[in-house]
Amino acid sequence: MTRLATKYSFIIFFVLFISVAEADESAVISSDIIEINESGHKVKYKRIKEPSQEAIDNSQAEAGEDIDIETLKNAYISPYNYTQDPIAYNMGTSSVAGPNGTYHVGLSQINTTNINLNSQNEARFDATVEAWGQTQRWGGFALGGALQSGAVVEQTGQPNTYGTTGILFPTQAYADWEYKDVFEITGGNILLTTPWVNSISSFPGATYANQNNTYQGVTANLQIMPNLLVTGFRVFSYLQFPDNGFYSTTLYNTMGGPMQNIGSASTPGATGAGAIWSPSKNYTLNAWFYQFYDYADMWYADNNYHVPLANDVSFDFGIQALTQNANGSSIPANTLMPDSTTQNLGGVSGNAFGLKWAINVGHNTVTLAYNNVFGASGSYLNGGIVTPYTYGLETDPLYTTPALNSIAELGSGSAYLIKDSMAFLDNSLKASLAFSQFFVNQVYATQANQITEYDAALQYTIPHTTLNFWSRLVYVSQPDYAGGSFLQPRLIVNYTF
């Protein structure tokens, strides 16, 4: 009981300390009043004047209306923001259509090769087409959905032996209800964008591809104040790309790793509740509670603080922390270690802490980050983190997660990252270089105790088009007993309309 109290006090103290330190930077909130029609939507954006106020000319009124519309476009819950738009989310853009509905079509082609320096190579080719759309609203209600089709060709042996998986599936099919730009609820086959349960095949806005892992469930958002959004979800099953169906399994069932002996063990899904608070334009706090049923409960928080120094010069600081304990039947505690026939992995009892510092000078950003994962001896990977819906995709929010590895997946231990991101040609050309190392507390014989990763990425968007090219080269150095070192080049072409 004392150990559990210590774990929760660790993260509660962390959240309260940072929040109180920044609470005095209050945001400037407009007192403008906006008309709301009978269906509960802000479709007419007229400022309300005091009776004694002099009349303003039409150009001023239109300018005020434009400001209000722009404000709504930047809001999370509004008729201008389609929170279930997967293509805008993947490409790092936002939906800009009005309240009468919208649609997107995205085309992606991915070429990937794993060049193993000690054994056979592996190649994979993905071609994906995704169409998404959402109707206009009637009484606050709207319908939406996405259809994904394509093919995945994967090398299964040497030489030149390939297997093909065909894709044709409605990744999204949902009903959405919005009330006065304050409350929104969505149910069906849905997209999620939370830190530890998300639907993306890479980091948001990385111009990765039109591929999504979606969920069957419900999600809701409540805008309590302009600077405070409360959100939650309950999901029951999961669609893993390139599957053609939703299942009650997770990435641990298909990705191997420490839980490669999990077999077909299933889960009732996951629940999450969180809050995003921005008391000033330079500070944001994210706080979340997750239940990964029959895996673990997780408390997670991160703080991000932006400090402008001069023209085109600024600092960014980040602090994050989490704590976990076992949930339900505790699948990890009942799963054998990869190289054992008698010893299980252990119950979940892990913690993590992270720091991030970045300096921005013009279009160049240099980032330094550190994470430490720790916990009780004899627990799952001696304090390792359980993350059923990001494992193997490297989409977790830890600061040191680069392209192909994460300390959240490897076990307990520490990691650091150094990264330089650059932009040229009016942001149409972007490049990044990263170096990261992972030091892991080895628990079983084939678990890598140290991994080094080098990343180089280049992205070019043809000006005035939605056609972009994204390339990445990753080199991973790891022990032979853990699979050996390898090189992974990747080229992606995306087009949306």
Protein Blocks (a to p, Z undefined) as FASTA:
>chain_A
ZZmmmmmmmmmmmmmmmmmmmmmmccdddfbdcdddfkopafbccddddfklccddfklm
mmmmmmmmmmmmmpmbdckbcfklmklmmnopacfbdfeopadddddddddddddfkbcc
ddddddddddddddddeehiacdddddeddddddfbdehiacdddddddfbacddddehh
laccdedjdddfbfklccbfbdehklpaacddddddddddddfbfkbccdddddfbdcdd
fbfbdcfbdfklmngpjllmnojadcebjadddddddfbfkbccdddddddehiaccddd
dddddddfbghiacdddddddddddehjllmlmcccfkbckbcfbjadddddddddddde
hjaccddddddddddehiahhhiacdfklgonlpafbfklcflgcfklnogcdddddddd
ddeehhlaccdddddddddddfbfklcfbdcddddddddddehiabdcddddddddddfk
lnpaaddddddddddZZ
